[in-house]
Amino acid sequence: MTEKLRIVLAATPVFREMVFAPASVARLEALGEVVVLDDPADAEALTAALPGTDVLITSWGATPLTAAVLDHADRLRLIAHSASSVKHFVTDDVFRRDIRITQAGQAMARPVAEVSLAFTLSMLHRIHRFDHAMHRGAWREDEPPQHGLPASRIGVVGASRTGLEYLKMLVALGAEVVVHDPYLTDGRAAELGVRRLPLDDLLRTSRVVALHAPTLPETHHLIGARELALMADGTSLVNTARSWLVDTAALLTELKSGRLDAALDVFDEEPLPADSPFRSLPNVLLTPHQAAATVECYLEMGTITAGEIEHYAAGRPLEHELTEAALARMG
């Protein structure tokens, strides 16, 4: 493709500054005309800008791409989402019109996996408990035993992009890793150096259980009271995915008993209310849904977006294209 593209970038000024470094902006401008819309949720402004547009770059808060909006997209052939999930704005009409979709979610996999690993190490070494105790003025209180990573079985629920990055780190550090994911084959598991297990067996035998499954109807409260009861005393739950996966009331019951520990980055209600019981529990480590929020992650999102549009313009395969079938399995 040699002709210049018309590219519409629908993102707030704050998002653009955070995600699109000058080098990424220059790459886009080299491909053609870049039209900027400051409010990604403004359907009227987007509708007005779409005629003659070849590529639409979406961002957080994108307006749903309904038939009424897409009726004005006479040349649109690529939607490049400069963040992760597209489910809140991509409709069936997009696929019916043979518009291709790509997204930059891969940029988030590594930093979220790093936080999940940090949570895992904290749970094993009881860092969160020692921290709470020392803030109370204590010193070496009677705490549950500490464990090293190479001596521990870590259970990973979901071999998603982030799940894969996380389990690769665990394997590199010498942990025994077991995985539950209906789409992970025994062959692929062997390549990764992990072993597949049914969910119940994984929960019964893992010292730390880390959640990396997508938000789908079938994963709602995947970890409920029955599942939590299968976890052995003194084990831990790590959740940097979505609270959708866990029955919060059941988790709180277990945590209040002191039987389990948990490290959580995601919650049913965000911001987490000031009076949330989670805040006062010494066996819980909390972060405010910030696992992916590194400077480098955001800039990588812009780099991936520019790269995908360059690939499209050159007629090369997209590296992060979403098909309708793949989207049905993603959160």
C-alpha positions as a Markdown table, in Angstrom:
| # | Residue | x | y | z |
|---|---|---|---|---|
| 1 | Met | 0.0 | 0.0 | 0.0 |
| 2 | Thr | 1.7 | 3.2 | -1.2 |
| 3 | Glu | -1.0 | 5.8 | -0.9 |
| 4 | Lys | -1.1 | 8.0 | 2.2 |
| 5 | Leu | -3.5 | 7.1 | 4.9 |
| 6 | Arg | -6.0 | 9.2 | 6.7 |
| 7 | Ile | -5.7 | 8.2 | 10.4 |
| 8 | Val | -8.1 | 9.3 | 13.1 |
| 9 | Leu | -6.7 | 9.2 | 16.6 |
| 10 | Ala | -9.5 | 9.4 | 19.2 |
| 11 | Ala | -7.9 | 9.9 | 22.6 |
| 12 | Thr | -7.8 | 12.5 | 25.4 |
| 13 | Pro | -4.8 | 14.8 | 25.5 |
| 14 | Val | -3.6 | 13.1 | 28.8 |
| 15 | Phe | -3.8 | 9.7 | 27.1 |
| 16 | Arg | -1.9 | 10.8 | 24.0 |
| 17 | Glu | 0.9 | 12.4 | 26.1 |
| 18 | Met | 1.2 | 9.2 | 28.2 |
| 19 | Val | 1.1 | 6.7 | 25.3 |
| 20 | Phe | 2.3 | 8.3 | 22.1 |
| 21 | Ala | 5.9 | 9.5 | 22.5 |
| 22 | Pro | 7.2 | 11.9 | 19.8 |
| 23 | Ala | 8.8 | 9.0 | 18.0 |
| 24 | Ser | 5.4 | 7.2 | 17.7 |
| 25 | Val | 3.7 | 10.3 | 16.6 |
| 26 | Ala | 6.3 | 10.8 | 13.9 |
| 27 | Arg | 5.8 | 7.3 | 12.7 |
| 28 | Leu | 2.1 | 7.9 | 12.3 |
| 29 | Glu | 2.5 | 11.2 | 10.6 |
| 30 | Ala | 4.9 | 9.6 | 8.1 |
| 31 | Leu | 2.0 | 7.3 | 7.0 |
| 32 | Gly | -0.3 | 10.2 | 6.1 |
| 33 | Glu | -2.7 | 12.7 | 7.7 |
| 34 | Val | -3.4 | 12.3 | 11.4 |
| 35 | Val | -6.7 | 13.8 | 12.7 |
| 36 | Val | -7.0 | 14.0 | 16.4 |
| 37 | Leu | -10.2 | 13.8 | 18.4 |
| 38 | Asp | -9.9 | 14.9 | 22.1 |
| 39 | Asp | -12.9 | 13.0 | 23.4 |
| 40 | Pro | -12.9 | 9.3 | 22.5 |
| 41 | Ala | -16.5 | 8.9 | 23.8 |
| 42 | Asp | -17.9 | 11.6 | 21.5 |
| 43 | Ala | -19.9 | 9.5 | 18.9 |
| 44 | Glu | -21.0 | 12.6 | 17.0 |
| 45 | Ala | -17.4 | 13.9 | 16.6 |
| 46 | Leu | -16.2 | 10.5 | 15.5 |
| 47 | Thr | -19.1 | 10.0 | 13.1 |
| 48 | Ala | -18.2 | 13.4 | 11.5 |
| 49 | Ala | -14.5 | 12.4 | 11.2 |
| 50 | Leu | -14.9 | 8.9 | 9.7 |
| 51 | Pro | -15.7 | 9.7 | 6.1 |
| 52 | Gly | -12.5 | 9.1 | 4.1 |
| 53 | Thr | -10.7 | 7.6 | 7.1 |
| 54 | Asp | -8.6 | 4.5 | 6.5 |
| 55 | Val | -7.5 | 3.8 | 10.1 |
| 56 | Leu | -9.1 | 4.5 | 13.4 |
| 57 | Ile | -6.9 | 4.6 | 16.6 |
| 58 | Thr | -9.1 | 4.0 | 19.7 |
| 59 | Ser | -8.2 | 4.4 | 23.3 |
| 60 | Trp | -9.7 | 4.2 | 26.8 |
| 61 | Gly | -13.4 | 5.2 | 26.8 |
| 62 | Ala | -14.0 | 4.6 | 23.1 |
| 63 | Thr | -17.6 | 5.1 | 21.9 |
| 64 | Pro | -19.3 | 1.9 | 20.8 |
| 65 | Leu | -18.8 | 1.4 | 17.0 |
| 66 | Thr | -22.5 | 0.8 | 16.2 |
| 67 | Ala | -24.0 | 0.4 | 12.7 |
| 68 | Ala | -25.1 | 4.1 | 12.8 |
| 69 | Val | -21.5 | 5.2 | 13.4 |
| 70 | Leu | -19.9 | 2.7 | 10.9 |
| 71 | Asp | -22.4 | 3.8 | 8.2 |
| 72 | His | -20.1 | 6.8 | 7.9 |
| 73 | Ala | -16.9 | 4.8 | 7.7 |
| 74 | Asp | -16.8 | 4.5 | 3.9 |
| 75 | Arg | -13.0 | 3.6 | 3.8 |
| 76 | Leu | -12.3 | 2.3 | 7.2 |
| 77 | Arg | -10.3 | -1.0 | 7.1 |
| 78 | Leu | -8.4 | -1.0 | 10.3 |
| 79 | Ile | -9.1 | -0.3 | 14.0 |
| 80 | Ala | -5.9 | -0.1 | 16.1 |
| 81 | His | -6.8 | 0.0 | 19.8 |
| 82 | Ser | -3.9 | 1.6 | 21.7 |
| 83 | Ala | -4.9 | -0.2 | 24.9 |
| 84 | Ser | -6.1 | -3.7 | 25.8 |
| 85 | Ser | -9.7 | -4.9 | 25.9 |
| 86 | Val | -11.9 | -3.9 | 22.9 |
| 87 | Lys | -15.1 | -5.6 | 24.1 |
| 88 | His | -16.7 | -2.4 | 25.4 |
| 89 | Phe | -16.8 | -0.7 | 22.0 |
| 90 | Val | -16.3 | -3.3 | 19.2 |
| 91 | Thr | -19.7 | -4.6 | 18.0 |
| 92 | Asp | -20.7 | -7.4 | 15.6 |
| 93 | Asp | -21.1 | -4.7 | 12.9 |
| 94 | Val | -17.3 | -4.3 | 12.8 |
| 95 | Phe | -16.7 | -7.9 | 11.8 |
| 96 | Arg | -19.7 | -7.9 | 9.4 |
| 97 | Arg | -18.0 | -5.0 | 7.5 |
| 98 | Asp | -14.6 | -6.8 | 7.3 |
| 99 | Ile | -12.8 | -4.2 | 9.3 |
| 100 | Arg | -9.7 | -5.6 | 10.9 |
| 101 | Ile | -8.8 | -5.1 | 14.5 |
| 102 | Thr | -5.5 | -5.0 | 16.4 |
| 103 | Gln | -4.7 | -3.9 | 19.9 |
| 104 | Ala | -1.7 | -3.1 | 22.1 |
| 105 | Gly | -2.6 | -5.3 | 25.1 |
| 106 | Gln | 0.6 | -7.2 | 24.9 |
| 107 | Ala | 2.4 | -4.2 | 26.4 |
| 108 | Met | 0.6 | -4.8 | 29.6 |
| 109 | Ala | 1.4 | -8.5 | 29.9 |
| 110 | Arg | 5.0 | -8.1 | 31.3 |
| 111 | Pro | 4.3 | -5.4 | 33.9 |
| 112 | Val | 1.2 | -7.2 | 35.3 |
| 113 | Ala | 3.2 | -10.4 | 35.4 |
| 114 | Glu | 6.0 | -8.7 | 37.3 |
| 115 | Val | 3.5 | -7.5 | 39.9 |
| 116 | Ser | 2.0 | -11.0 | 40.1 |
| 117 | Leu | 5.5 | -12.3 | 40.7 |
| 118 | Ala | 6.1 | -9.6 | 43.3 |
| 119 | Phe | 2.9 | -10.6 | 45.0 |
| 120 | Thr | 3.8 | -14.2 | 44.9 |
| 121 | Leu | 7.2 | -13.6 | 46.5 |
| 122 | Ser | 5.6 | -11.5 | 49.2 |
| 123 | Met | 3.0 | -14.2 | 50.0 |
| 124 | Leu | 5.7 | -16.9 | 50.2 |
| 125 | His | 8.0 | -14.7 | 52.5 |
| 126 | Arg | 5.1 | -13.2 | 54.4 |
| 127 | Ile | 6.4 | -9.7 | 53.7 |
| 128 | His | 2.9 | -8.2 | 53.9 |
| 129 | Arg | 2.4 | -9.7 | 57.4 |
| 130 | Phe | 5.8 | -8.5 | 58.7 |
| 131 | Asp | 5.0 | -5.0 | 57.3 |
| 132 | His | 1.7 | -4.8 | 59.0 |
| 133 | Ala | 3.2 | -6.1 | 62.3 |
| 134 | Met | 6.1 | -3.6 | 62.3 |
| 135 | His | 3.8 | -0.7 | 61.6 |
| 136 | Arg | 2.0 | -1.7 | 64.8 |
| 137 | Gly | 5.3 | -1.6 | 66.6 |
| 138 | Ala | 5.9 | -5.4 | 66.7 |
| 139 | Trp | 9.1 | -7.3 | 66.1 |
| 140 | Arg | 9.2 | -10.9 | 64.9 |
| 141 | Glu | 5.7 | -11.8 | 65.9 |
| 142 | Asp | 4.6 | -15.4 | 65.6 |
| 143 | Glu | 3.8 | -15.7 | 61.9 |
| 144 | Pro | 3.2 | -18.6 | 59.5 |
| 145 | Pro | 6.3 | -20.3 | 58.0 |
| 146 | Gln | 8.1 | -18.6 | 55.1 |
| 147 | His | 8.9 | -20.5 | 51.9 |
| 148 | Gly | 11.2 | -20.1 | 49.0 |
| 149 | Leu | 10.1 | -20.1 | 45.4 |
| 150 | Pro | 12.1 | -23.1 | 44.2 |
| 151 | Ala | 10.5 | -25.2 | 47.0 |
| 152 | Ser | 7.0 | -24.2 | 46.1 |
| 153 | Arg | 4.3 | -25.3 | 43.7 |
| 154 | Ile | 2.7 | -22.3 | 42.1 |
| 155 | Gly | -0.7 | -22.7 | 40.5 |
| 156 | Val | -1.6 | -20.5 | 37.5 |
| 157 | Val | -5.2 | -20.2 | 36.5 |
| 158 | Gly | -5.3 | -19.0 | 32.9 |
| 159 | Ala | -2.5 | -19.1 | 30.3 |
| 160 | Ser | -3.4 | -15.7 | 29.0 |
| 161 | Arg | -0.8 | -13.3 | 27.6 |
| 162 | Thr | -0.1 | -12.2 | 31.2 |
| 163 | Gly | -0.3 | -15.7 | 32.5 |
| 164 | Leu | 2.3 | -16.9 | 30.0 |
| 165 | Glu | 4.7 | -14.1 | 31.0 |
| 166 | Tyr | 4.2 | -14.9 | 34.7 |
| 167 | Leu | 4.7 | -18.6 | 34.4 |
| 168 | Lys | 7.8 | -18.1 | 32.3 |
| 169 | Met | 9.3 | -16.0 | 35.1 |
| 170 | Leu | 8.4 | -18.6 | 37.6 |
| 171 | Val | 10.0 | -21.4 | 35.6 |
| 172 | Ala | 13.1 | -19.3 | 35.1 |
| 173 | Leu | 13.3 | -18.9 | 38.9 |
| 174 | Gly | 13.0 | -22.6 | 39.6 |
| 175 | Ala | 9.4 | -22.9 | 40.8 |
| 176 | Glu | 7.2 | -25.9 | 40.1 |
| 177 | Val | 4.4 | -24.5 | 38.0 |
| 178 | Val | 1.0 | -26.1 | 37.3 |
| 179 | Val | -1.6 | -24.5 | 35.1 |
| 180 | His | -5.3 | -24.8 | 34.6 |
| 181 | Asp | -6.5 | -23.5 | 31.2 |
| 182 | Pro | -8.9 | -25.4 | 28.9 |
| 183 | Tyr | -7.1 | -24.1 | 25.8 |
| 184 | Leu | -3.6 | -25.1 | 26.9 |
| 185 | Thr | -2.4 | -28.4 | 25.3 |
| 186 | Asp | -0.1 | -30.9 | 27.0 |
| 187 | Gly | 2.4 | -30.3 | 24.2 |
| 188 | Arg | 2.4 | -26.5 | 24.7 |
| 189 | Ala | 2.6 | -27.0 | 28.5 |
| 190 | Ala | 5.7 | -29.2 | 28.0 |
| 191 | Glu | 7.3 | -26.6 | 25.8 |
| 192 | Leu | 6.8 | -24.0 | 28.6 |
| 193 | Gly | 8.1 | -26.3 | 31.3 |
| 194 | Val | 4.8 | -26.5 | 33.2 |
| 195 | Arg | 2.2 | -29.2 | 33.8 |
| 196 | Arg | -1.6 | -29.0 | 33.3 |
| 197 | Leu | -3.9 | -29.9 | 36.2 |
| 198 | Pro | -7.6 | -29.8 | 36.7 |
| 199 | Leu | -8.6 | -26.8 | 38.8 |
| 200 | Asp | -9.5 | -28.7 | 41.9 |
| 201 | Asp | -6.2 | -30.5 | 42.0 |
| 202 | Leu | -4.3 | -27.2 | 41.4 |
| 203 | Leu | -6.1 | -25.6 | 44.3 |
| 204 | Arg | -5.5 | -28.5 | 46.6 |
| 205 | Thr | -1.8 | -28.7 | 46.0 |
| 206 | Ser | -0.5 | -25.2 | 45.2 |
| 207 | Arg | 1.2 | -23.0 | 47.8 |
| 208 | Val | 0.2 | -19.9 | 45.8 |
| 209 | Val | -2.7 | -19.7 | 43.3 |
| 210 | Ala | -2.4 | -16.8 | 40.8 |
| 211 | Leu | -5.4 | -15.8 | 38.6 |
| 212 | His | -4.8 | -14.8 | 35.0 |
| 213 | Ala | -8.1 | -16.0 | 33.4 |
| 214 | Pro | -10.2 | -13.7 | 31.2 |
| 215 | Thr | -13.5 | -12.1 | 32.1 |
| 216 | Leu | -16.0 | -14.4 | 30.4 |
| 217 | Pro | -19.5 | -15.6 | 31.5 |
| 218 | Glu | -18.0 | -19.0 | 32.3 |
| 219 | Thr | -15.3 | -17.6 | 34.5 |
| 220 | His | -17.6 | -15.5 | 36.8 |
| 221 | His | -16.8 | -16.6 | 40.4 |
| 222 | Leu | -14.6 | -19.3 | 39.1 |
| 223 | Ile | -13.1 | -19.2 | 42.6 |
| 224 | Gly | -16.0 | -19.4 | 45.0 |
| 225 | Ala | -16.5 | -20.8 | 48.5 |
| 226 | Arg | -16.1 | -24.4 | 47.4 |
| 227 | Glu | -12.9 | -23.7 | 45.5 |
| 228 | Leu | -11.4 | -21.6 | 48.3 |
| 229 | Ala | -12.1 | -24.4 | 50.8 |
| 230 | Leu | -9.9 | -26.7 | 48.7 |
| 231 | Met | -6.9 | -24.5 | 49.3 |
| 232 | Ala | -4.7 | -25.7 | 52.2 |
| 233 | Asp | -4.2 | -23.7 | 55.4 |
| 234 | Gly | -1.5 | -21.1 | 55.0 |
| 235 | Thr | -1.7 | -20.9 | 51.2 |
| 236 | Ser | -2.3 | -17.7 | 49.2 |
| 237 | Leu | -4.4 | -16.3 | 46.4 |
| 238 | Val | -2.9 | -13.7 | 44.0 |
| 239 | Asn | -5.3 | -11.7 | 41.8 |
| 240 | Thr | -4.0 | -9.1 | 39.2 |
| 241 | Ala | -6.7 | -10.1 | 36.7 |
| 242 | Arg | -10.3 | -9.2 | 37.5 |
| 243 | Ser | -12.4 | -9.5 | 40.7 |
| 244 | Trp | -15.0 | -11.0 | 38.4 |
| 245 | Leu | -13.1 | -14.3 | 38.9 |
| 246 | Val | -13.6 | -14.5 | 42.6 |
| 247 | Asp | -16.6 | -14.6 | 45.0 |
| 248 | Thr | -15.6 | -11.6 | 47.1 |
| 249 | Ala | -17.8 | -12.5 | 50.1 |
| 250 | Ala | -16.4 | -16.1 | 50.2 |
| 251 | Leu | -12.9 | -14.7 | 50.0 |
| 252 | Leu | -13.4 | -12.3 | 52.8 |
| 253 | Thr | -14.8 | -15.1 | 55.0 |
| 254 | Glu | -11.6 | -17.1 | 54.4 |
| 255 | Leu | -9.3 | -14.2 | 54.9 |
| 256 | Lys | -11.0 | -13.0 | 58.1 |
| 257 | Ser | -10.5 | -16.5 | 59.5 |
| 258 | Gly | -6.8 | -16.1 | 58.9 |
| 259 | Arg | -6.6 | -19.4 | 57.1 |
| 260 | Leu | -5.5 | -18.0 | 53.7 |
| 261 | Asp | -3.5 | -14.9 | 52.6 |
| 262 | Ala | -4.2 | -12.8 | 49.5 |
| 263 | Ala | -2.6 | -10.2 | 47.3 |
| 264 | Leu | -5.1 | -8.2 | 45.3 |
| 265 | Asp | -4.9 | -5.5 | 42.7 |
| 266 | Val | -8.6 | -5.7 | 41.6 |
| 267 | Phe | -11.9 | -5.3 | 43.4 |
| 268 | Asp | -15.6 | -5.4 | 42.8 |
| 269 | Glu | -15.9 | -1.8 | 43.6 |
| 270 | Glu | -13.2 | 0.6 | 42.5 |
| 271 | Pro | -12.0 | 2.8 | 44.1 |
| 272 | Leu | -12.0 | 0.4 | 47.0 |
| 273 | Pro | -14.2 | 2.0 | 49.7 |
| 274 | Ala | -12.3 | 3.4 | 52.7 |
| 275 | Asp | -14.3 | 1.2 | 55.1 |
| 276 | Ser | -13.6 | -2.0 | 53.0 |
| 277 | Pro | -12.8 | -5.0 | 55.3 |
| 278 | Phe | -9.9 | -5.8 | 53.1 |
| 279 | Arg | -8.0 | -2.7 | 54.3 |
| 280 | Ser | -7.8 | -3.8 | 57.9 |
| 281 | Leu | -6.7 | -7.4 | 57.4 |
| 282 | Pro | -3.0 | -8.1 | 58.2 |
| 283 | Asn | -2.9 | -11.2 | 55.9 |
| 284 | Val | -3.8 | -9.1 | 52.8 |
| 285 | Leu | -1.6 | -7.1 | 50.4 |
| 286 | Leu | -3.4 | -4.4 | 48.4 |
| 287 | Thr | -2.6 | -2.3 | 45.4 |
| 288 | Pro | -5.1 | 0.1 | 43.7 |
| 289 | His | -5.5 | -1.6 | 40.2 |
| 290 | Gln | -2.2 | -0.3 | 39.1 |
| 291 | Ala | -0.4 | -3.5 | 38.0 |
| 292 | Ala | 0.1 | -2.4 | 34.4 |
| 293 | Ala | 0.8 | 1.3 | 35.1 |
| 294 | Thr | 4.5 | 1.6 | 34.3 |
| 295 | Val | 5.8 | 4.5 | 32.2 |
| 296 | Glu | 7.3 | 1.9 | 29.9 |
| 297 | Cys | 4.1 | 0.0 | 29.5 |
| 298 | Tyr | 2.1 | 3.0 | 28.3 |
| 299 | Leu | 4.8 | 4.1 | 25.9 |
| 300 | Glu | 5.0 | 0.5 | 24.5 |
| 301 | Met | 1.3 | 0.7 | 23.8 |
| 302 | Gly | 2.0 | 3.6 | 21.5 |
| 303 | Thr | 4.9 | 1.8 | 19.9 |
| 304 | Ile | 2.8 | -1.3 | 19.2 |
| 305 | Thr | 0.0 | 0.8 | 17.7 |
| 306 | Ala | 2.3 | 2.7 | 15.3 |
| 307 | Gly | 4.0 | -0.6 | 14.3 |
| 308 | Glu | 0.7 | -2.3 | 13.5 |
| 309 | Ile | -0.4 | 0.5 | 11.3 |
| 310 | Glu | 3.0 | 0.5 | 9.5 |
| 311 | His | 2.5 | -3.3 | 8.9 |
| 312 | Tyr | -1.0 | -2.6 | 7.5 |
| 313 | Ala | 0.3 | 0.2 | 5.3 |
| 314 | Ala | 3.0 | -2.1 | 3.9 |
| 315 | Gly | 0.7 | -5.0 | 3.4 |
| 316 | Arg | 2.5 | -7.1 | 6.0 |
| 317 | Pro | 0.7 | -9.4 | 8.6 |
| 318 | Leu | -0.4 | -7.7 | 11.8 |
| 319 | Glu | 1.3 | -9.1 | 14.9 |
| 320 | His | -1.6 | -8.4 | 17.3 |
| 321 | Glu | -4.7 | -8.9 | 15.1 |
| 322 | Leu | -7.9 | -10.0 | 16.8 |
| 323 | Thr | -10.3 | -12.3 | 15.0 |
| 324 | Glu | -13.9 | -12.7 | 16.1 |
| 325 | Ala | -13.2 | -16.2 | 17.4 |
| 326 | Ala | -10.2 | -15.0 | 19.4 |
| 327 | Leu | -12.1 | -12.1 | 20.9 |
| 328 | Ala | -14.8 | -14.5 | 22.2 |
| 329 | Arg | -12.1 | -16.1 | 24.4 |
| 330 | Met | -10.6 | -12.8 | 25.7 |
| 331 | Gly | -11.7 | -10.5 | 28.5 |
